[in-house]
Amino acid sequence: MVNFGGWDMPVEYSGIVAEHLATRTVAGLFDVSHMGEIEVRGEHALELVQHVTCNDASKLAVGQAHYSGLMTERGTFVDDLLVHKISDTHYFLCVNASNQDQDFEHIRTHNRVGAQIENAGERYSQLAIQGPKALGILRRFTAVPLESIRYYHFAFGTVDDVECLIARTGYTGEDGFEIYFAPEFSEKLWSKLLDAGSAEGMLPCGLGARNTLRLEAAMCLYSHEIDDTTTPWEAGLGWICKPAKGEFLGREALVRQKEMGIDRALVGFEMQDRLIARDACTVSIGGELAGRVTSGSPAPFLKKNIGMAYVPTACKAPGTEIAIGIRANQAPARIVPMPFYKRK
């Protein structure tokens, strides 16, 4: 157990590799109740969400979610988040645990339209069931037609008689669901789902496997790949940045950077020997310091050692040879396309 964003969180239950492989091949169950929830309501709810985030929430249908960035005036990240459209006047935001209070304050500060904002994290627990058999395991506990929930969509219904928001999203690169519900039902749902899935090989999973799974899928982690010094263009997240939607925080800076071009870009790399790149290791190209590793670890399913790093834009091409500073070694690595892993 470790302190993570003010929460006691499990790093592992049976072991990171076992949990990682179970999620890729069967299913993994994650207690992610530490994640924050912020609700925006009222006739100006969309206007506020549009103002503080970079993706275009006006394109969401009721029952649909998307990935977005909560932006500064400089076009950098306050946080990354999921935006769920519950109705034309109600949006449900899932944010990072350690950022929840600052995110709420940031949104409140920029609420010039009179929308209602609630820092609602204490009202929700969240479980994530991820992997090829996640749907089959969850289906035993709900009458909601899970097959009809498309990727990045959600529905309301009961799971073992508990009222839930059931979203087909996740942070592992696998199919699966994230379930939001009242905290008093946490132990009940955790135990029921785990008992049902254990017979098929589902394992409870901690922070360690959550990190290696998202890294194989090349998903950004706040304070690693993205923070208040990085922009969507630099992080390879241009697909969530929609200047054409009109005014939003940081739009001018982002349009300007797009026109001028970026100086650095986030890339993926594979180690060429058995050494493991870790966060903050140096990256050198042609003998010159070029950046630092943002995330690095073994990839249990791929059986490689991988990582992500920012490098000068001119050096981002796949196949580029780089060196990772690991203790006294300059370990050889090569830039490769991302994601490292993509499910069939």
Secondary structure, DSSP 8 states (H G I E B T S, - for coil): -EEETTEEE-S-SS-HHHHHHHHHHT-EEEE-TTSEEEEEESTTHHHHHHHHBSS-GGG--TTBEEEEEEE-TTS-EEEEEEEEEEETTEEEEEE-GGGHHHHHHHHHHT--S--EEEE-GGG-EEEEEESTTHHHHHHTT--S-GGGS-TTBEEEEEETTEEEEEE---SSSS-EEEEEE-GGGHHHHHHHHHHHHHTTT-EEE-HHHHHHHHHHTT---BTTTBSTT--TTTTT-GGG--GGG---TTHHHHHHHHHH--SEEEEEEEESSS----TT-EEEETTEEEEEEEEEEEETTTTEEEEEEEEEGGG-STT-EEEEEETTEEEEEEEE-S-S----
